[in-house]
Amino acid sequence: MLQVQNLTIHYCGRDRVERTVLDDLSFEIDAGETVGLLGPSGCGKTTLALAILRLLPKTARVVSGSIQFGEHDMLRADERTLQGIRGAEASIVFQEPAMALNPVMRVGDQIAEVVRAHTAGSRRTWRRDAELALIEVGLDEPRMYSAYPHQLSAGQRQRIAIAQALVSKPRFLIADEPTSALDDTTQAEILNLLKELKQRLRIALLFITHNPALLVGLADRSLILNSC
């Protein structure tokens, strides 16, 4: 499903000096497989996640290598192709839901917007799909659809972000440290939710973390990324 070959990425700092963040990185992920990516802060884990979906900031430069997602060459695909992939075929859940959620928009409508972006239909069908996504992540209370992010707990907001990422039934999910900002109990709940959703939806999962204990019972295999 995903093949990264000889990927090297540099960042340009304020001093205009380029620094290597990822150096000659290669790995593959098969359909339905869960791969853990383990490494310390600053080793380039989030850079890799953003590179896969072509979401790198302007300060980053892909020096060499390739990223192949299915039949798509992600580094050469045009923006229209990328828009069709992001959310529909491949999605990401960030460490902090604030990166994915609009604070002044009801969370149910935010999930429905993802459906609207990738499927034809009516407001009623988009809302229905969003409501089903909320139920799937364990937020089945009627009030949830109309809630704003600030009215929810950190764990609930992360569940919303997961619902948003999976509502269009992608075949590949990147989870970038999705539990590191949560307390131990909520962390365990989110991990169990991801395991259940992965099995139910039969998706491939790249789980990024700095904590090897989180990969026990979750990952089929793990990769270790060292700092450059």
MOJO-V287770 format. One record per residue. SS is DSSP state (@ for helix, = for strand, . for the rest). Layout:
ss
SS
SS
//
This chain:
ss
.
=
=
=
=
=
=
=
=
=
=
=
.
.
.
.
.
=
=
=
=
=
=
=
=
=
=
=
=
.
.
.
.
=
=
=
=
=
.
.
.
.
.
.
@
@
@
@
@
@
@
@
.
.
.
.
.
.
.
=
=
=
=
=
=
=
=
=
=
.
.
=
=
.
.
.
.
.
@
@
@
@
@
@
@
=
.
.
.
=
=
=
=
.
.
.
@
@
@
.
.
.
.
.
.
.
@
@
@
@
@
@
@
@
@
@
@
@
.
.
.
.
@
@
@
@
@
@
@
@
@
@
@
@
@
@
.
.
.
.
.
@
@
@
.
.
.
.
@
@
@
.
.
@
@
@
@
@
@
@
@
@
@
@
@
@
.
.
.
.
.
=
=
=
=
=
.
.
.
.
.
.
.
@
@
@
@
@
@
@
@
@
@
@
@
@
@
@
@
@
@
.
.
=
=
=
=
=
=
.
.
@
@
@
@
.
.
.
.
.
=
=
=
=
.
.
.
.
//
